[in-house]
Amino acid sequence: MKSSRGFTLLEVLVAVAILATTLAALISGMARHADNAGYIRQKTIALWVAHNQLSEMKMAATWPDTGTSDGKVDMAGIAWKWIADVKTTPDDHLRRIDISVQREGNDATLATLSGFIGKP
């Protein structure tokens, strides 16, 4: 009787099952990575919106009133909503500003930035 070379059907099926499981795990990991990259991109842009708003408030020639104000801005093709909360500080010549940013139509805050403005 001759010895045949090659793989049996069972060995091939086991190898295909292992390959399928590995590929499924790899594709799942790549999908999570893509989701995380998109989320990080949105958080980065939201932080840019907050920095821009704080810079605009610092460059304004007026002393900001205490209280809450909000506005909308487009950046990177996305509509953003910012909320600025101006508070007094123990120093009469400083105001604290807390800015939060979210996508328009979404209540989840993606970025929060705090800063101080000196009295002009």
C-alpha positions in Angstrom: 0.0 0.0 0.0 1.3 3.4 -1.0 1.4 6.3 1.5 -0.4 9.3 0.1 0.8 12.7 0.5 -1.3 15.8 1.3 -3.8 16.8 3.9 -7.0 14.9 4.8 -10.3 16.6 4.5 -10.5 16.9 8.3 -7.1 18.7 8.5 -8.2 21.2 5.8 -11.5 21.9 7.6 -9.7 22.5 10.9 -7.3 24.9 9.2 -10.1 26.8 7.5 -12.0 27.1 10.8 -8.8 28.5 12.6 -8.3 30.9 9.7 -11.9 32.1 9.8 -11.8 32.6 13.6 -8.6 34.6 13.3 -9.9 36.7 10.4 -13.1 37.5 12.3 -11.1 38.7 15.3 -8.9 40.8 13.1 -11.8 42.4 11.3 -13.5 43.1 14.6 -10.3 44.8 16.0 -10.0 46.9 12.8 -13.6 48.0 13.1 -13.0 49.1 16.7 -9.9 50.9 15.7 -11.8 52.8 13.0 -14.5 53.8 15.5 -11.9 55.0 18.0 -10.1 57.0 15.3 -13.3 58.7 14.4 -14.1 59.5 18.0 -10.7 60.9 18.7 -11.0 63.1 15.5 -14.3 64.5 16.8 -12.8 65.1 20.3 -9.9 66.9 18.7 -12.0 69.2 16.6 -14.3 69.9 19.5 -11.3 71.0 21.5 -10.2 73.3 18.7 -13.7 74.8 18.8 -13.4 75.4 22.5 -9.9 77.0 22.1 -11.1 79.2 19.3 -14.1 80.4 21.4 -11.8 81.1 24.4 -9.4 83.0 22.2 -12.2 85.1 20.8 -13.4 86.0 24.3 -9.9 86.9 25.3 -9.4 89.1 22.3 -12.7 90.9 22.7 -12.3 94.4 24.2 -15.1 93.9 26.6 -15.2 92.4 30.1 -17.4 89.3 29.9 -20.5 89.3 32.0 -21.1 86.4 34.4 -23.6 83.8 33.3 -24.0 81.4 30.4 -23.9 82.1 26.7 -23.9 79.7 23.8 -23.4 79.7 20.1 -22.9 77.6 17.0 -20.0 77.2 14.6 -19.0 75.0 11.7 -15.6 73.4 11.7 -14.3 70.6 9.6 -17.7 70.2 7.9 -19.4 69.6 11.2 -21.9 71.8 13.0 -20.9 72.4 16.7 -22.6 74.0 19.7 -20.5 75.6 22.4 -21.6 76.7 25.8 -19.6 79.2 27.8 -20.1 79.7 31.6 -18.5 82.8 32.9 -17.9 82.9 36.7 -16.4 85.3 39.2 -13.2 84.5 41.0 -11.8 85.7 44.3 -9.7 88.1 42.4 -11.9 91.0 41.1 -9.7 91.3 38.0 -10.2 87.8 36.8 -13.1 85.8 35.4 -13.2 82.1 34.9 -14.7 80.7 31.7 -15.7 77.1 31.3 -16.5 76.1 27.7 -18.1 72.9 26.7 -18.5 71.7 23.1 -20.9 69.2 21.6 -22.1 68.3 18.1 -25.2 70.2 17.2 -28.2 68.0 17.9 -26.3 65.8 20.4 -26.2 66.3 24.1 -22.9 64.5 24.7 -20.1 66.9 25.6 -17.0 66.1 23.5 -14.6 68.7 25.0 -14.4 71.0 28.0 -12.0 73.8 28.4 -11.4 76.2 31.3 -9.6 79.5 31.2 -9.2 82.9 32.8 -9.6 86.4 31.4 -8.1 89.4 33.0 -9.9 92.7 33.2 -8.9 95.1 30.4 
